[in-house]
């Protein structure tokens, strides 16, 4: 069952005279493909449960539409939508056995007893509680009660399964076990599932797609790892990650990022946001210890955690009390050091505007490539010459570095073309691309084949930047 949400809004009127109405969900538009497990993620009060209740029919939207496949169900009664709903508190009937709890929706649907018993047993087997059918809820653990609630939702054979923070009442170990079970059940049944949670680790581990929300507004939609690697704004970057991202007050001047007066990164070809104050986000795993590194941290203490060392430090420009760095445990650090120097991995550094806190995006398209016999190759195609020795590299190409040519060396699959002013902007993809998509800016007088899904390009040599694939340091 495909779910389409179009401009969905929910406004709750003020409970007090003269008070402000609450915009719980604001103009939400998303599409959930059939058979996917999608997570609504965000802090308390962001509108995720309200969205779920509108999908189920328990809440009516103030405006907008909800479609199941092509059927408009916006005003359809909850019992006619074919959804299974699992609440945070399980809502099991204490006087009924497990079997009776699971079968209860079928009794309401007036399903014959023999068929109801068979379907209840099938649902119990799916969640692996078939040997508990004679017990009552008080005789079950929290995880077992949760499985009963899921079985009760599944026994109706719903088109859509809705889970409202189903793991929040479980201890840490049971949460881990049960979320794995939910993922297994969803894969087995193929039911389109919407999962509400405030726990980012939970969402990242279980979901095909995440919808990150804040104050009723969708901030970003995408695969969990893709959002972690490419956050849209400071809120999303802060919300995802354990330990969380480190945020510093910094500056971007003349193509260089500085924090506390130290230049910690160069962003060649970057000009759109030059000479401005920024927030600099660095993931904990983005620090590489180097005695000659540009970024100095004051060490508080060091913790060994399995294969990693966690360095807890401080920096005068940090917006948080401590800075967390995660490095390999086999890295040898100076004993009793009070200061350590680091290099920053370019793909773990993010810039956000000091005003608005939106992501300032690095303009380079980054590809996995090689230097072989004096040539730079991407996907086996030679795109430039170089005097550097053979090695694995990352190839950065500025958006304006592409020249459309039917005999060009680099093929790109084009997904979108848009003319703005004197330029044509293309969004494309390539199997070797490390960034979310390839962005190209070419002259507006370029004649592009109509309806072409693939175009070939040559690359301007001076618009190419090479990075060593192992160290991620720029090659001169």
C-alpha positions as CSV (number, residue, x, y, z in Angstrom):
1,X,0.0,0.0,0.0
2,X,1.5,3.3,-1.1
3,X,0.8,6.3,1.2
4,X,0.7,9.8,-0.2
5,X,0.4,12.8,2.1
6,X,-0.4,16.1,0.4
7,X,0.0,19.4,2.2
8,X,-1.3,17.9,5.5
9,X,-1.9,20.4,8.3
10,X,-3.3,20.0,11.8
11,X,-4.1,23.0,13.9
12,X,-5.3,22.6,17.5
13,X,-7.3,25.7,18.8
14,X,-6.1,27.3,22.0
15,X,-7.5,26.0,25.2
16,X,-7.5,29.4,26.8
17,X,-9.1,32.6,25.8
18,X,-6.7,34.8,23.8
19,X,-4.2,32.0,23.5
20,X,-2.5,30.9,20.3
21,X,-3.5,28.0,18.2
22,X,-1.0,25.1,18.0
23,X,0.2,24.1,14.6
24,X,1.0,20.5,15.3
25,X,1.7,19.6,11.7
26,X,2.4,22.2,9.0
27,X,2.0,21.6,5.3
28,X,3.5,18.1,5.2
29,X,3.9,16.4,1.8
30,X,5.6,13.0,1.5
31,X,5.2,9.8,-0.3
32,X,5.7,6.4,1.4
33,X,6.4,3.6,-1.1
34,X,4.5,0.3,-0.7
35,X,6.2,-2.2,1.6
36,X,8.6,0.3,3.2
37,X,9.2,0.9,6.9
38,X,9.3,4.7,7.4
39,X,10.2,6.4,10.6
40,X,8.8,9.7,11.9
41,X,11.6,11.0,14.0
42,X,11.9,14.1,16.2
43,X,11.7,15.4,19.8
44,X,8.5,15.5,21.8
45,X,6.0,18.0,20.4
46,X,7.2,17.8,16.8
47,X,4.0,16.4,15.4
48,X,5.0,12.8,14.7
49,X,2.2,11.1,16.7
50,X,-0.3,13.6,15.4
51,X,0.7,12.6,11.9
52,X,0.3,9.0,12.8
53,X,-3.2,9.6,14.3
54,X,-4.3,11.4,11.1
55,X,-3.1,8.4,9.0
56,X,-5.1,6.1,11.3
57,X,-8.3,8.2,11.2
58,X,-8.2,9.0,14.9
59,X,-7.5,12.7,14.2
60,X,-9.0,14.7,11.4
61,X,-6.6,17.0,9.5
62,X,-7.3,20.8,9.3
63,X,-6.4,20.7,5.6
64,X,-4.6,18.5,3.1
65,X,-5.1,15.0,1.8
66,X,-4.2,11.4,2.7
67,X,-4.2,8.8,-0.1
68,X,-3.8,5.0,0.3
69,X,-2.7,4.0,-3.2
70,X,-5.1,6.2,-5.2
71,X,-7.9,6.2,-2.7
72,X,-8.6,9.4,-0.8
73,X,-9.0,8.3,2.8
74,X,-8.8,11.8,4.4
75,X,-12.3,11.7,5.7
76,X,-12.8,7.9,5.8
77,X,-13.6,6.4,9.2
78,X,-10.7,4.7,11.0
79,X,-12.3,1.3,10.9
80,X,-12.6,1.4,7.2
81,X,-9.0,2.3,6.4
82,X,-7.5,-1.1,6.9
83,X,-4.8,0.0,9.3
84,X,-3.3,-1.8,12.3
85,X,-2.3,0.5,15.2
86,X,0.1,-0.3,18.0
87,X,0.1,2.2,20.9
88,X,2.9,3.1,23.3
89,X,1.1,1.6,26.3
90,X,0.0,-1.7,24.4
91,X,-3.6,-1.3,25.6
92,X,-4.1,-5.0,26.3
93,X,-7.3,-6.2,28.1
94,X,-6.1,-7.5,31.5
95,X,-9.0,-10.0,31.9
96,X,-8.4,-11.7,28.5
97,X,-5.9,-14.3,27.6
98,X,-3.2,-13.6,24.9
99,X,-5.3,-15.5,22.4
100,X,-8.4,-13.5,23.3
101,X,-6.5,-10.2,23.0
102,X,-5.2,-11.1,19.6
103,X,-8.6,-12.4,18.4
104,X,-10.5,-9.4,19.7
105,X,-10.5,-7.3,16.5
106,X,-11.7,-10.4,14.6
107,X,-14.6,-10.9,17.0
108,X,-15.6,-7.3,16.4
109,X,-15.5,-8.0,12.6
110,X,-17.7,-11.1,13.2
111,X,-15.2,-13.5,11.8
112,X,-16.2,-17.1,12.4
113,X,-14.6,-18.6,15.5
114,X,-12.6,-21.3,13.6
115,X,-11.1,-18.8,11.2
116,X,-10.4,-16.4,14.0
117,X,-8.6,-19.0,16.0
118,X,-6.5,-20.0,13.0
119,X,-5.6,-16.3,12.2
120,X,-4.8,-15.6,15.8
121,X,-2.4,-18.5,15.9
122,X,-0.8,-17.5,12.7
123,X,-0.2,-14.0,14.0
124,X,1.2,-15.4,17.3
125,X,3.6,-17.6,15.4
126,X,4.7,-14.6,13.3
127,X,5.7,-12.7,16.5
128,X,6.9,-16.0,18.2
129,X,4.5,-16.1,21.2
130,X,2.4,-19.1,20.2
131,X,3.3,-20.9,23.4
132,X,1.9,-18.0,25.5
133,X,-1.7,-18.1,24.2
134,X,-3.3,-19.1,27.5
135,X,-1.6,-16.5,29.6
136,X,-2.9,-13.2,30.7
137,X,-1.1,-9.8,30.3
138,X,0.1,-9.6,33.9
139,X,2.0,-12.9,33.4
140,X,4.0,-11.5,30.5
141,X,7.2,-9.4,30.3
142,X,7.1,-6.0,28.7
143,X,8.6,-7.4,25.5
144,X,6.0,-10.2,25.3
145,X,3.2,-7.7,25.9
146,X,4.5,-5.7,23.0
147,X,4.5,-8.7,20.8
148,X,0.8,-9.4,21.7
149,X,-0.1,-5.8,20.7
150,X,1.7,-6.2,17.4
151,X,0.0,-9.6,16.8
152,X,-3.4,-8.0,17.5
153,X,-2.7,-5.3,14.9
154,X,-1.5,-7.8,12.3
155,X,-4.3,-10.3,12.8
156,X,-6.6,-8.0,10.8
157,X,-4.3,-8.3,7.8
158,X,-4.0,-4.6,7.5
159,X,-2.7,-2.7,4.5
160,X,-0.8,-0.3,6.7
161,X,0.8,-0.9,10.1
162,X,1.2,2.2,12.4
163,X,3.5,2.0,15.5
164,X,3.4,4.9,18.0
165,X,6.6,4.8,20.1
166,X,6.1,1.0,20.6
167,X,9.5,0.5,22.4
168,X,9.6,3.4,24.9
169,X,8.3,1.3,27.9
170,X,11.0,-1.4,27.5
171,X,14.4,-1.5,29.1
172,X,17.5,-1.0,26.8
173,X,18.1,-4.7,26.1
174,X,14.5,-5.5,25.4
175,X,14.3,-2.4,23.1
176,X,17.2,-3.8,21.1
177,X,15.6,-7.2,20.8
178,X,12.2,-6.0,20.0
179,X,13.2,-3.5,17.3
180,X,15.0,-6.4,15.5
181,X,11.8,-8.4,15.8
182,X,9.7,-5.5,14.4
183,X,12.1,-5.3,11.4
184,X,11.9,-9.0,10.8
185,X,8.1,-9.0,11.0
186,X,7.8,-6.1,8.6
187,X,10.2,-7.8,6.1
188,X,8.2,-11.0,6.4
189,X,4.8,-9.5,5.9
190,X,5.8,-6.7,3.5
191,X,3.3,-4.4,5.1
192,X,3.8,-0.7,4.6
193,X,4.8,0.5,8.1
194,X,5.0,3.9,9.8
195,X,7.1,3.9,13.0
196,X,7.1,6.9,15.4
197,X,10.0,7.4,17.7
198,X,12.1,10.1,19.4
199,X,15.1,7.8,19.6
200,X,17.4,8.5,16.6
201,X,19.5,5.3,17.2
202,X,16.2,3.3,17.0
203,X,15.1,5.0,13.8
204,X,18.5,4.6,12.1
205,X,18.6,0.9,12.8
206,X,15.1,-0.1,11.8
207,X,13.9,2.3,9.1
208,X,14.2,2.2,5.3
209,X,13.5,5.9,5.2
210,X,13.4,8.6,8.0
211,X,11.3,11.7,8.1
212,X,12.9,14.2,10.6
213,X,10.5,16.7,12.1
214,X,10.7,19.8,14.2
215,X,7.8,21.9,15.5
216,X,5.4,20.3,13.0
217,X,7.6,20.9,10.0
218,X,9.5,18.2,8.0
219,X,13.2,19.0,8.1
220,X,14.6,16.2,5.9
221,X,13.5,13.0,4.3
222,X,15.9,10.2,3.2
223,X,17.7,7.0,4.0
224,X,19.1,7.0,7.6
225,X,22.7,7.0,6.7
226,X,22.2,9.5,3.9
227,X,20.7,12.0,6.3
228,X,23.5,11.4,8.8
229,X,26.1,12.0,6.1
230,X,24.4,14.9,4.5
231,X,22.2,16.9,7.0
232,X,20.1,19.8,5.7
233,X,20.5,22.0,8.7
234,X,22.0,22.3,12.2
235,X,18.9,20.8,13.9
236,X,19.2,17.6,11.8
237,X,22.9,17.4,12.3
238,X,22.5,17.8,16.1
239,X,19.7,15.3,16.4
240,X,21.4,12.4,14.7
241,X,24.5,10.8,16.0
242,X,25.8,9.1,19.2
243,X,27.9,10.8,20.4
244,X,26.4,13.9,18.9
245,X,28.1,16.1,16.4
246,X,30.5,18.8,17.8
247,X,29.5,22.4,16.9
248,X,32.0,25.3,16.9
249,X,31.6,29.0,16.2
250,X,33.8,29.7,13.2
251,X,34.4,31.8,10.1
252,X,34.6,31.2,6.4
253,X,37.1,33.6,4.7
254,X,38.9,33.4,1.4
255,X,38.0,29.8,0.9
256,X,39.2,28.7,4.3
257,X,37.4,27.5,7.4
258,X,38.8,28.8,10.7
259,X,37.8,28.0,14.3
260,X,39.4,30.0,17.2
261,X,41.8,31.6,14.7
262,X,43.1,28.3,13.4
263,X,42.5,27.4,9.8
264,X,41.2,23.8,9.9
265,X,40.0,23.2,6.4
266,X,40.2,24.6,2.8
267,X,37.2,24.5,0.5
268,X,38.6,25.1,-3.0
269,X,36.2,26.7,-5.5
270,X,33.8,27.8,-2.7
271,X,32.6,31.4,-3.1
272,X,28.9,31.7,-2.6
273,X,29.1,32.2,1.2
274,X,32.6,33.8,1.5
275,X,33.6,36.0,4.4
276,X,30.9,35.1,6.9
277,X,30.3,33.7,10.4
278,X,29.4,30.1,10.4
279,X,28.7,27.1,12.7
280,X,31.2,24.4,12.0
281,X,29.9,20.9,12.6
282,X,32.4,18.0,13.0
283,X,31.4,14.4,13.6
284,X,33.2,12.7,16.5
285,X,34.8,10.3,14.0
286,X,36.0,13.2,11.8
287,X,39.1,13.9,13.9
288,X,42.4,12.4,12.9
289,X,45.3,12.7,15.4
290,X,48.3,14.4,13.9
291,X,51.1,16.1,15.8
292,X,51.2,18.8,13.1
293,X,47.4,19.1,12.8
294,X,45.7,22.5,12.6
295,X,43.0,21.9,15.2
296,X,44.0,22.0,18.9
297,X,41.9,20.6,21.6
298,X,42.4,20.7,25.4
299,X,42.1,17.1,26.7
300,X,39.9,16.3,29.7
301,X,40.2,12.6,29.7
302,X,40.4,9.6,27.3
303,X,38.2,6.5,27.4
304,X,38.9,3.2,25.7
305,X,35.7,1.7,24.3
306,X,36.4,-1.6,22.5
307,X,38.1,-0.8,19.2
308,X,37.9,2.9,19.7
309,X,39.3,5.6,21.9
310,X,36.9,8.4,23.0
311,X,38.7,11.6,23.7
312,X,36.7,14.1,25.9
313,X,38.1,17.6,25.4
314,X,37.2,21.3,25.4
315,X,37.6,24.2,23.0
316,X,36.9,27.8,23.6
317,X,34.8,28.1,20.4
318,X,32.6,25.0,21.1
319,X,28.9,25.6,21.6
320,X,28.8,22.6,23.9
321,X,30.6,22.0,27.3
322,X,32.7,19.2,25.8
323,X,34.1,18.0,22.5
324,X,34.0,14.3,21.7
325,X,36.5,12.6,19.3
326,X,36.4,9.0,18.3
327,X,39.7,7.5,17.0
328,X,41.0,4.0,16.5
329,X,42.3,2.4,19.8
330,X,45.6,1.5,18.1
331,X,46.5,5.1,17.6
332,X,49.3,6.0,20.0
333,X,48.8,9.2,21.8
334,X,51.4,11.1,23.9
335,X,51.1,10.1,27.6
336,X,49.5,12.7,30.0
337,X,49.0,15.1,27.1
338,X,46.9,18.1,28.0
339,X,46.6,19.3,24.4
340,X,46.3,17.3,21.2
341,X,46.3,18.4,17.5
342,X,44.0,17.0,14.8
343,X,43.4,17.0,11.1
344,X,39.7,17.1,10.1
345,X,38.2,14.7,7.5
346,X,36.6,16.8,4.8
347,X,33.5,14.6,4.5
348,X,32.9,14.8,8.3
349,X,32.9,18.6,8.4
350,X,29.7,20.6,7.8
351,X,29.1,24.4,7.6
352,X,25.8,26.0,8.7
353,X,24.8,29.6,8.5
354,X,25.1,31.6,11.7
355,X,21.7,33.0,10.8
356,X,19.0,30.5,9.9
357,X,21.3,27.5,10.6
358,X,20.8,26.0,7.2
359,X,23.5,23.9,5.7
360,X,26.1,25.7,3.5
361,X,26.8,23.0,1.0
362,X,30.2,22.2,-0.2
363,X,30.1,22.6,-4.0
364,X,32.4,19.8,-5.1
365,X,30.9,16.7,-6.6
366,X,33.1,13.9,-5.2
367,X,33.8,10.6,-7.0
368,X,35.8,7.5,-6.2
369,X,38.6,7.3,-8.6
370,X,42.1,6.2,-9.4
371,X,45.4,7.6,-10.8
372,X,46.7,5.1,-13.2
373,X,49.6,5.7,-15.6
374,X,49.4,9.4,-15.4
375,X,45.6,9.5,-15.9
376,X,42.8,10.3,-13.5
377,X,40.0,7.8,-14.0
378,X,36.4,7.7,-12.7
379,X,34.5,4.5,-13.3
380,X,37.3,3.3,-15.5
381,X,37.0,6.4,-17.8
382,X,40.1,8.7,-18.1
383,X,38.9,12.3,-17.4
384,X,42.2,14.1,-16.9
385,X,46.0,13.8,-16.9
386,X,48.3,14.1,-13.9
387,X,51.9,13.8,-12.9
388,X,51.0,12.2,-9.5
389,X,51.9,8.6,-8.8
390,X,49.3,5.7,-9.0
391,X,46.9,5.5,-6.1
392,X,43.3,5.4,-5.1
393,X,41.8,8.9,-4.9
394,X,38.7,11.0,-4.4
395,X,38.0,13.2,-7.4
396,X,36.3,16.5,-6.6
397,X,34.7,18.3,-9.6
398,X,33.2,21.8,-9.3
399,X,29.6,22.1,-10.7
400,X,30.9,24.5,-13.4
401,X,33.6,22.1,-14.4
402,X,31.5,20.0,-16.7
403,X,31.4,20.5,-20.5
404,X,28.6,18.6,-22.3
405,X,30.0,16.6,-25.2
406,X,28.5,13.6,-27.0
407,X,32.0,12.1,-27.1
408,X,32.9,13.1,-23.5
409,X,34.7,10.7,-21.1
410,X,32.2,10.9,-18.2
411,X,28.7,9.6,-18.6
412,X,26.0,10.9,-16.2
413,X,22.4,9.8,-15.7
414,X,20.3,13.0,-15.7
415,X,17.3,13.2,-13.4
416,X,16.5,16.9,-13.6
417,X,17.3,19.9,-15.8
418,X,16.4,23.5,-15.0
419,X,17.3,26.8,-16.8
420,X,18.0,29.7,-14.5
421,X,19.2,33.0,-16.0
422,X,22.1,32.4,-18.3
423,X,22.8,28.8,-17.0
424,X,21.4,25.4,-17.2
425,X,21.4,23.4,-13.9
426,X,21.5,19.6,-14.0
427,X,21.1,17.1,-11.3
428,X,22.5,13.7,-12.2
429,X,24.0,10.5,-10.8
430,X,27.0,8.3,-11.3
431,X,27.8,4.9,-9.7
432,X,31.2,6.3,-8.4
433,X,29.7,9.5,-6.9
434,X,30.2,9.8,-3.2
435,X,27.8,12.8,-2.8
436,X,24.0,12.5,-2.8
437,X,23.8,13.6,-6.5
438,X,26.0,15.2,-9.2
439,X,25.3,18.9,-9.8
440,X,26.4,20.5,-13.0
441,X,26.2,24.1,-14.1
442,X,26.6,24.7,-17.9
443,X,26.1,27.6,-20.2
444,X,22.6,28.3,-21.3
445,X,23.6,28.3,-25.0
446,X,24.5,24.6,-24.7
447,X,22.1,22.5,-26.9
448,X,21.0,19.5,-24.9
449,X,19.3,16.5,-26.6
450,X,15.6,16.5,-25.7
451,X,14.5,13.9,-23.2
452,X,18.0,12.5,-22.8
453,X,18.3,10.4,-19.7
454,X,22.1,10.1,-20.0
455,X,24.6,12.7,-21.2
456,X,28.4,12.6,-21.6
457,X,30.8,15.3,-20.3
458,X,34.4,16.3,-20.5
459,X,35.8,17.9,-17.3
460,X,37.8,21.1,-17.1
461,X,41.2,20.2,-15.6
462,X,41.4,23.3,-13.4
463,X,38.0,22.4,-11.9
464,X,39.3,19.1,-10.6
465,X,40.6,18.7,-7.0
466,X,42.2,15.4,-5.9
467,X,42.2,13.9,-2.4
468,X,44.1,10.8,-1.2
469,X,41.5,8.0,-0.7
470,X,43.3,6.8,2.5
471,X,44.2,10.0,4.3
472,X,41.6,12.2,2.6
473,X,44.2,14.9,2.4
474,X,44.3,17.2,-0.6
475,X,46.9,16.3,-3.2
476,X,48.8,19.3,-4.5
